[in-house]
Amino acid sequence: MFRLITRNLSTIQTKNPRNPTAPSPNSNPLNSSSIASYLIDSFGISPEKAFAAIKKLNCRCKLDIKSDKIKARRDLNAVPSFFASNGFTKDQISKIITKFPRILLCRPDRTLKPKIDFFLGAGFSRSDLARLMSDDVEILQASLNKRIIPFFDFLKTILYSDKEVIAALKQTPRLLHYSAEKRISPNVETLRGFGMPEHRIYTLSKAHTRILLCETDRFRRSIERVRDLGFKVSDYSFAVALQCVSWLSAATWEGKVVALMSFGLSEDQILSAFKKKPAVMIISEDKLKRNMSFFVSRVNWSPEYVVSEPRLLGFSLERRLLPRTLTLEVLLSNGLISDKSFNHRVFVMNESRFFEKYVMRYQEEHPQVLEAYLAALKQQH
């Protein structure tokens, strides 16, 4: 059954604000060399990126200094000044211009201000908005009335508030690359058709928004596969399993299965671990192998015992597993704990609880425990 996921995944995929110092407007004749100097001197853009941006500008806009339309936009500082006045840093403005040089020719009061006002009105802080727009210039190119506002309106029907929509956007900025009507809405209706209750749709949309961007037919087949594996559509684990099946390629999935089987695990044991903690299949193949090898070789646990608590495979080897192992080894060698204490729980408990129970309680009589723990942590920095 578990290997069938790989084949079905294959089927699914096949079918489917420092103000920038800028020259005065009159010193910006629109030619390649002067624009390059402007970008380099004002924003610290490298010559290579500056001329690449100019190439895009010339290609996309057919820049011609004799054009009346272009002459009307000769103040190349208008857009950077607008961004700076709205809290964008020099580096953020540089990123935007490098990725989207054509923006220098727009009229900010007409094309940029309405978008800025909308996002600020929805609840974005200026710093968050500057970060969002500089990281993803698609938002600056998207139509406010045809894409952004309809997107917000739709997401509010399932997330209920501007605050939650903003949180979803921060988590998955590329949401705005898609049409809510053509992509996200059909997927939400598909979930309803499979019987997912509204509170679970809310939870999934909030915590795993990226799932909703799947192509609709593939999304439906992924739901069917997760359901056939025994997950209940009303459970939270269904959403995590759906995320795995929807977004992992067949090759990536197969690689992780093979990696775990190389330690002697059966497909049924891997399936059991997946059903217990679906996020185990989101862990990289390299990390799965490193952590499993650590527990088998260093801690001397069986692979079956390790996957009975799949969370172990997702922990940081350097920051958690090794420091705690070294600490426990000192405790064992001094007879301060028994072998039975060396179990899942010592790795799963949070850092403050572990430090209190296995380090601080021995500080006075056995200072070597604290020394071992701190030494292991120091090695990672």
C-alpha positions in Angstrom: 0.0 0.0 0.0 2.7 2.5 1.0 4.7 1.9 -2.3 1.4 2.5 -4.2 1.7 6.1 -3.1 4.8 6.5 -5.2 3.1 5.1 -8.3 0.0 7.3 -7.6 2.2 10.3 -7.1 3.7 9.7 -10.5 0.3 9.4 -12.0 -0.8 12.6 -10.3 2.1 14.5 -11.6 2.0 13.1 -15.1 -1.7 14.0 -15.5 -1.3 17.1 -14.6 13.8 53.6 5.7 17.0 55.0 4.5 16.1 57.4 1.8 18.3 56.7 -1.2 20.5 59.4 -2.5 19.4 60.0 -6.0 20.3 62.4 -8.8 18.0 65.2 -9.5 15.3 64.5 -12.2 17.0 66.8 -14.7 20.2 64.7 -14.5 18.5 61.5 -15.6 18.5 61.4 -19.4 17.1 58.0 -20.4 20.0 56.2 -21.9 21.8 53.0 -20.9 24.9 54.6 -19.4 23.2 57.2 -17.4 20.6 54.8 -16.0 23.4 52.4 -15.1 25.2 55.1 -13.3 22.0 56.1 -11.5 21.4 52.5 -10.3 25.0 51.9 -9.3 25.5 55.2 -7.5 22.1 55.5 -5.8 21.5 51.9 -4.8 24.8 50.1 -4.8 23.6 47.8 -7.5 26.5 45.9 -9.1 27.4 47.0 -12.7 26.4 43.5 -13.9 22.9 43.7 -12.3 22.5 47.3 -13.4 23.1 46.5 -17.0 20.9 43.4 -16.8 18.1 45.5 -15.4 18.6 48.0 -18.3 18.4 45.2 -20.8 15.1 44.1 -19.4 13.9 47.7 -19.4 14.9 48.2 -23.0 13.4 44.8 -24.0 10.1 45.1 -22.2 9.5 48.8 -22.7 11.3 49.5 -26.0 13.0 52.4 -24.3 13.3 55.4 -26.7 14.3 58.8 -25.4 12.4 60.4 -28.3 9.1 58.8 -27.2 6.7 61.4 -25.7 5.4 58.6 -23.4 8.8 58.0 -22.0 9.7 61.7 -21.8 6.7 62.1 -19.5 8.4 59.7 -17.1 11.9 61.0 -17.2 12.1 61.4 -13.4 13.5 58.1 -12.5 13.6 59.1 -8.9 9.9 59.3 -8.5 9.4 55.6 -7.8 12.4 55.1 -5.4 11.3 58.3 -3.5 7.8 56.9 -3.2 9.1 53.6 -1.8 11.5 55.4 0.6 8.7 57.6 1.9 6.7 54.4 2.7 9.4 52.8 4.8 11.3 50.7 2.2 15.0 50.5 2.8 17.6 51.2 0.2 18.4 47.5 -0.1 14.7 46.7 -0.6 14.3 49.3 -3.3 17.4 47.9 -5.0 15.9 44.4 -5.0 12.7 45.7 -6.5 14.4 47.6 -9.3 16.8 44.8 -10.1 13.9 42.3 -10.4 11.4 44.6 -12.0 13.2 47.6 -13.6 10.1 48.6 -15.6 8.6 49.9 -12.4 10.9 53.0 -12.7 8.6 54.1 -15.5 5.3 53.9 -13.7 3.4 56.7 -12.0 3.5 55.9 -8.3 0.5 57.9 -7.3 -1.6 56.1 -9.9 -0.3 52.5 -9.8 1.6 52.0 -6.5 -0.2 54.2 -3.9 -3.6 52.4 -4.2 -1.9 49.0 -3.5 0.1 50.4 -0.6 -3.0 52.0 0.9 -5.0 48.7 0.5 -2.4 46.5 2.2 -1.9 49.0 5.0 -5.6 49.3 5.5 -5.9 45.5 5.7 -3.5 45.5 8.6 0.0 45.1 7.2 2.7 47.0 9.0 5.0 49.1 6.7 8.0 47.0 7.5 6.2 43.7 6.7 4.7 45.2 3.5 8.1 46.4 2.4 9.6 42.9 3.0 6.7 41.2 1.2 6.9 43.4 -1.9 10.7 43.4 -2.2 10.8 39.6 -1.9 8.0 39.0 -4.4 7.6 41.7 -7.0 4.7 39.8 -8.5 2.6 41.6 -6.0 3.6 44.9 -7.5 2.6 43.7 -10.9 -0.7 42.1 -9.9 -3.9 44.0 -10.6 -5.4 45.5 -7.4 -9.0 45.2 -8.5 -8.8 42.0 -10.6 -6.4 40.0 -8.5 -5.6 41.3 -5.0 -9.0 42.5 -3.7 -10.8 39.4 -5.0 -8.1 37.2 -3.4 -8.6 38.9 0.0 -12.4 38.7 -0.3 -12.3 35.0 -1.0 -9.8 34.1 1.7 -11.8 36.0 4.3 -14.7 33.6 3.6 -12.6 30.7 5.0 -10.1 32.5 7.3 -12.7 35.0 8.6 -10.4 38.1 9.1 -7.9 40.3 7.5 -5.4 39.3 10.2 -5.6 35.7 9.2 -5.3 36.5 5.5 -2.2 38.6 6.2 -0.7 35.7 8.1 -1.4 33.4 5.2 0.2 35.8 2.8 3.3 36.0 5.0 3.5 32.3 5.1 3.0 31.8 1.4 3.5 35.1 -0.5 3.1 33.3 -3.9 -0.6 32.9 -3.2 -1.1 36.1 -5.1 0.3 34.5 -8.2 -2.9 32.5 -8.5 -6.5 33.2 -9.1 -8.7 32.6 -6.0 -11.6 31.8 -8.3 -9.8 29.4 -10.7 -7.4 27.6 -8.3 -8.1 28.1 -4.5 -11.9 28.1 -4.5 -12.2 24.8 -6.5 -9.8 23.1 -4.1 -11.8 24.3 -1.1 -15.0 23.0 -2.7 -13.2 19.7 -3.3 -12.4 19.4 0.4 -16.0 20.1 1.3 -17.1 17.5 -1.2 -15.0 14.9 0.6 -16.7 15.8 3.9 -14.0 18.0 5.5 -15.7 20.1 8.2 -15.4 23.9 8.0 -13.2 24.2 11.1 -10.7 21.8 9.5 -10.8 23.7 6.3 -10.0 26.8 8.3 -7.1 25.0 10.1 -5.7 23.6 6.9 -6.0 27.0 5.1 -4.3 28.7 8.0 -1.4 26.2 8.7 -0.9 24.6 5.3 -2.0 27.3 2.8 0.4 26.1 0.2 -1.7 23.0 -0.3 -4.5 25.0 -1.8 -2.3 26.0 -4.8 -2.3 22.4 -6.2 -3.8 21.8 -9.7 -7.4 20.8 -8.9 -7.5 17.3 -10.5 -4.2 16.4 -8.8 -5.5 17.8 -5.6 -8.5 15.5 -5.8 -6.4 12.4 -6.5 -4.1 13.3 -3.6 -7.1 13.5 -1.2 -8.2 10.1 -2.4 -4.8 8.6 -1.8 -4.6 10.0 1.7 -8.1 8.8 2.5 -7.3 5.3 1.1 -4.3 5.1 3.5 -6.7 5.3 6.4 -6.5 8.9 7.4 -9.8 10.5 8.4 -10.7 13.7 6.6 -11.8 15.3 9.8 -8.5 14.8 11.6 -5.7 17.3 11.6 -3.2 14.6 10.5 -5.1 14.4 7.3 -3.9 17.9 6.3 -0.3 17.1 7.0 -0.5 13.8 5.1 -2.2 15.7 2.2 0.6 18.2 2.2 3.2 15.4 1.8 1.3 13.5 -0.9 0.4 16.7 -2.8 3.9 18.3 -3.0 6.5 15.6 -2.9 7.5 14.3 -6.3 7.4 10.6 -7.0 11.2 10.4 -7.1 11.6 12.3 -3.8 9.0 10.1 -2.1 10.6 6.9 -3.4 14.1 8.2 -2.3 12.9 8.6 1.3 11.2 5.2 1.3 14.4 3.5 0.0 16.5 5.4 2.5 14.5 4.2 5.4 14.3 0.6 4.0 18.1 0.6 3.8 18.1 0.3 7.6 16.0 -2.8 7.5 12.6 -1.3 7.9 9.7 -2.8 6.0 7.2 -0.8 4.0 4.5 -1.5 6.6 6.7 -0.1 9.3 7.4 3.0 7.3 3.7 3.4 6.6 3.0 3.0 10.3 5.5 5.8 11.1 3.9 8.0 8.3 0.4 7.4 9.7 1.6 8.2 13.2 3.5 11.4 12.2 2.9 12.3 8.5 5.5 15.1 8.7 8.2 12.5 8.8 8.0 12.4 5.0 8.7 16.1 4.8 12.1 15.6 6.4 14.9 15.6 3.8 16.3 12.3 2.7 19.8 13.3 4.0 18.5 14.2 7.4 16.5 11.0 7.6 19.6 9.0 6.9 21.9 11.0 9.2 19.5 10.8 12.2 18.6 7.2 11.7 22.3 6.3 11.4 23.1 8.3 14.6 20.4 6.4 16.7 21.4 3.0 15.3 25.2 3.4 15.5 25.7 5.8 18.4 22.7 5.3 20.6 22.4 1.6 19.7 18.7 1.6 19.1 16.9 -0.6 16.6 15.4 1.2 13.6 12.0 -0.1 14.6 12.3 1.6 18.0 13.4 4.8 16.4 10.4 5.0 13.9 8.0 4.2 16.8 8.6 7.9 17.6 9.0 9.5 14.2 9.6 12.9 15.6 13.2 11.8 16.5 14.1 11.9 12.8 13.3 15.5 12.5 15.3 16.9 15.3 18.6 18.7 14.8 21.5 16.3 15.2 23.9 19.1 16.1 21.7 21.2 18.4 19.6 18.6 20.1 20.5 14.9 19.6 24.3 15.0 20.1 24.4 17.4 23.1 21.7 15.4 24.9 23.4 12.1 24.1 26.8 13.3 25.4 25.1 14.5 28.6 23.3 11.2 29.1 26.4 9.3 28.5 28.2 11.2 31.4 25.2 10.5 33.6 25.2 6.8 32.7 29.0 6.4 33.3 28.6 8.0 36.7 25.7 5.7 37.7 23.3 8.7 37.9 20.7 7.3 35.6 19.8 3.8 34.4 19.7 2.5 30.8 16.0 2.7 30.9 16.2 6.4 31.3 17.9 6.6 27.9 14.6 6.6 25.8 12.5 8.6 23.4 11.4 11.0 26.1 14.8 12.5 26.8 15.0 13.7 23.2 11.3 14.8 22.8 11.0 16.9 25.9 11.6 20.7 25.4 15.0 22.2 26.1 14.2 23.9 29.4 12.7 20.7 30.8 15.7 18.6 29.7 18.2 21.1 31.2 16.4 21.2 34.5 16.0 17.4 34.9 19.3 16.1 33.5 21.8 19.0 33.9 21.0 21.5 36.6 20.0 18.9 39.3 23.5 17.5 39.2 25.4 20.8 38.9 26.8 20.9 42.4 27.9 17.3 43.0 28.7 16.5 39.4 29.8 19.6 37.5 31.1 17.5 34.7 27.6 17.0 33.5 27.1 20.7 32.8 30.5 20.9 31.3 29.7 18.1 28.8 26.5 19.7 27.9 27.9 23.1 27.4 30.9 21.8 25.5 28.7 19.9 23.1 26.6 23.0 22.4 29.7 25.2 22.0 31.0 22.9 19.3 28.0 23.8 17.1 28.8 27.5 17.1 
